[in-house]
């Protein structure tokens, strides 16, 4: 069974972007060689990249013409991708499919796959997948900056979503990466295996 891993960068106060969409200035404080190596490791291991529609549009616009890091651009462009959308008619980025029932589609792909499924960005999608119990791990880069306002990665929930810390590592920029396992996904895996 494939693991579903959410990856994102947040500010110390929990925002994954500033007050305007695609205001990603917080990335300037975390990007360095350690994060680049982590990004390359995603490309070596992934089975599927998943985005919400808004993140997909921004990622596609950037990576299809990116020249700043050819190695990362190569895997971003060649990797199999899935975009969650009820409004997008077709996806034009290489190797991309569209799914209107993302929970059903990812449930099926997790059962059939073996390689990790990564969700990049996509706070609304992350919330839906957490609610459905499909997220196995959260990998969060904590950027050493307080934004003060912006779009929070984690949305309000009706009840706590317990996690277990897997690791926390310092990065060369003074930032940290933290990996956490979702207890809800572990319980769901156990019920499927029974």
N, C-alpha and C positions, 0 to 999 in steps of 0.2 A: 504494500500500500504506500502510495506517495504521501510525503509530508507537505502540508501547505504552510509556507513561511511568509509572513508579512515583513517587509523591510521598509524602513523610512527613517528620515532624519528629522529630529525635533529640536526646538530650542529648550533651554533649561525650564522654561515655563510652559512647555507642552505644545507649542505651535509648530506645524509642519510647513506653513507658509505665512507670509505677512498678511496685512489687511487686504491686499489686492491679490487676485488669482495669479499664480506663477511668480509671486514675489518670493524668491528663494535665496535672498541675501544671506540667510543663516548658513547656507552651504559653504560660504567663503571662510567661515570660522572652523569648519570640521574637515574640509578637503585637504588631503595630504597623501603621502605615499602609502600609509597603512590603509586608508579608506580605498585608495586605488587598487591595492592588492586584494582587499575584500571584494570589491566590485568585480575584478577579474575572476575570482574564485566562484562567484555566482555563475558566470558564463561557462565555466568548466563543468559545473555540476547540475545546472538546471534542466528540467524536463519541459517546463512551460513558464512563460511570463504572463501575468494577468494584470489588467488595468481596468479601472473605471473609464467611462467615456472621456471625461475631461482630462484625466491624466494621459490617456491614450493619445488624444489629439496633441497635447503638448510634447509628449515623448516622441511621437512620430515626426512632428515638425522639427524637433531638434536633431534627433539621431540620424535621420535620413540624409542630412547634409553636414553633420558634425565632422570637423577635422581636428579638433583639439586633442583627442585621444583615439587613434585609429583602432587599437585593440578592443577597447570597450565598445566603440561604434560597430565593429565587426560582429560581435556577439549580439548586441542589441538588435541589429538589423537582420541577422540570420536566425535567431532563436524563434521557436514556435511561440506565438502570442495569441492571447484570448482577450477580447474586450467585452466587458459587461455593459450592455446597452439595450434599451427598449426602443430607442429612436434612431440609432445609426443603421442605415440600410446596408452599407458595405464598408469594409475596411480596406484601405489602399496600401497600408504599410506591409511590406513583404512578410509572408508567413503568418498572417493574422486572420483569425476567425472572430465572428461576433456571436455572442450568446445572450439571449433575452432572459433566460432562466438560469442565472449564474450559479445559484445555490444547487440546483439539480445537476447542472453541467459539471461543476467542480466535485460534487459528491461522486458522480460517475467516474470522472478522471482520476480522482484520488484512489478509488478502488481498483482501477485498471492499471495505473501507472506505478513506477518504482522510483523515478527520479524526482527531486523536489520541485514543487510548484511554488513560484515566488510571486507575491503581489507587491508591486512597487507603487509607492504613493497611495492615492485612492482612499482617502479617509472615509468617505461614505460607503464604499465597497467593503473596506475593512470592518466597519461597524456591522454591516449586514452579515458578513462571514463570521464575525465573533458571535453575533446573535444566534446564528445557525449552528454554532459549535464546530465549524469547519477549520478554524485556525489552530494548527498544531503548535507553532512557535511564532513569537514576535521577536524580531531583531531590530533594535532601535539604536541609532546613532544619536547621542545627546551632544548637540553643538554647544560650545561654551559661550552662549550669548542669551540674554533675556530680551525678548522682543517687546514684551509689554502688551501686545495685542496681535491678533491674527486669527488664523483658522486652526482650531485644535485638532490633533490627530485622533484623539479618543473622544467620542461623543458621549453625552449623558446616557446612562443606562438605568433601567429599573432596579437592577440589583448588582452587587459586586461581581466581577469576573476574576476569580482567583487565578494566580499565576505562580509558577515555581521558577526561581532564578536558575538559569543554566550556566551563565558566565557573565562576567563584566570585565572588559579589558580597556586599558588606557590606549589612546591613539597618539601618534606622534605630534598632533596639533594641540594636545591638551584636552581633547574631547574624550568621550567614552563610548564604547559599543556595549550594549546589554542584550543578552539573549534570554528569553523567558519561554517556558512551556505553558500552554493553556491547559488547565485541569479539565475544562469542559470537553476539549477535543480528545483528551486521554480517555475520559469516561465514554465518549461516543465510540471511539475505536474499540474499547472493550465490549460494548454492547453489540457492535457489528460482528466481532469475532466470535461471540457466543452462539 
